[in-house]
Amino acid sequence: MNFYVKVGAGVGGLILIAVAAVFLLSSSEEKVIEKLLEGGLKAAEEGNAEGVIALLSTDYRNGDQNFDGICRRIRQAVAQRITPARMDGAAIQVSGDDAEANVKVVVGALQLRREFGLRLKLKKEHGQWKVISAEEVGR
């Protein structure tokens, strides 16, 4: 095997290792976010509004709504305790300390069943993922 083939194989191997590392790191962060969202949904189902609020960044903004406004809205919604609740799919994309999650949520059963989508933006703050924006999509 000549020198150029060896160098080419070495560079190709390094690129393959780098791509695999990026994939594995992204994949683990996506799983962390998915578990975080499932925990928030479980908290809502149990009537634990503060457990849901713990997922939010104090820098939360969505249009005119800020952290205090969304906290009030969450407390009102969680007090209704419509169960069961589950996530029916999540598409999560991580880019460094920023992430976006598109989640389909199903609450209630039979005639009270409601499905809706959420588009969440997250940011890693002090080593933990926090929701910085959320909007309902595709009613």
N, C-alpha and C positions, 0 to 999 in steps of 0.2 A: 504494500500500500504506500503510495507516495505521500509526500509531506502535505500537499494541498488537500488531498482527500481526508487525511487525518485532522487537519485544521477545520475543514468544512464539517466533518462529523462532530468535532468538539463543540463548535459554535452552534450547530443544530441541536445538540444535546443540551447545551446551556439554555437555549431559547425554549426548548420543550420543558425543562425544569421550571423556568420562570413563568411560563404560561400555566403550568400545573399548579404552582404556588399561588398565583393570582386567583385561579379558579377555586382552589380549596379555601383560601381566606375569604373570598366573597361568599362562597357557599355557607361557611360557618356563620358569617355575619347575617346572612339572610335567614338562617335558622334561628339565630338569637332574636331577630326582629319578629319572626313568625311566632315564636314562643311568647314574646312580650305582648303581641296583639291578642293571642289566645288567652293570656292571663288577664288582660283588660276586659275581654268579653266575658270571661268567667266571673270577674269581679262585678260587672254590670248585672249579670244573671243572678248573682247572689244578693244584689241590692247594695253593694259596696261602692258607693260613688267615689269615695276617697281613693279606693284602689284604682279606679279609672283615671282620676285626676293625677295620680302619681306618674302616669305615663306622659304627661304634658310638660313641655318646657315653659318656664315662666316668661319666655320670649314669644309664646304662641301668638300668632296673628293670622286672621283670615278675613280679609276685607276690613270692615269696621270692628270686627269682633276681636277682643284681646283675651288674655288669660283669665281675668276675672269674669268676663262675660261667658266664656265657654264653661267655666266651672259652675256658674249658676245654671246654665242649660243642661249640663251633665247631671247635676243633682236633681233637677226636675224630671229628666227622662228616666234616670235610674230608679227613682222613687216609684215609677209605674210598674217595674219588675215584670215585664212581659217575658215569659219563658216558654219553651226552651229557646236558647240562642246558640248559634254556631256560625263558624266561618265556613263558607262554601267556596274556597279557593282564594289564593293570594298570589299576586305577581309582585315580587320584591326586587328592586334594583338598587345595588349599593355602589356608590362612587366615593371612596375615601371616607370622610366623616359625614357625608350626606347620603340620604336614601329616599326612595319613593316606593310606596306600597299601594297597590290597587287591590282592594279587598271586597269580596262579596259576602254580605252578612244576611243570615236568615233568622228572624225572630218569630216567636209564636208558633201556633199550629192550627191546622184546619182553616176555619174562616178568619181567624185572627193572624194568620201567617202573613208576614211582610218580608220582602226581599229588597235590599238596596245595596248600592256600591258606595265605597268610600275611597277617596284618593287622599292618602296621607303623605306628608313630607316629614321626614325625620332628620335629626341632627344628633351626632354623638357629642354629648356634653359630659365632661369629667368621667369618661369611660363608659357611659350609659347612653343608650338610644332614647331620645325624647321626641315626641310629636310636636312639630312647630307650626303645622297647618293641617287642616282637614276640611274636606268638602264632600258633600253627598253628590253622587253622579248616577245617571241612568235610572231614574225612578221608574 
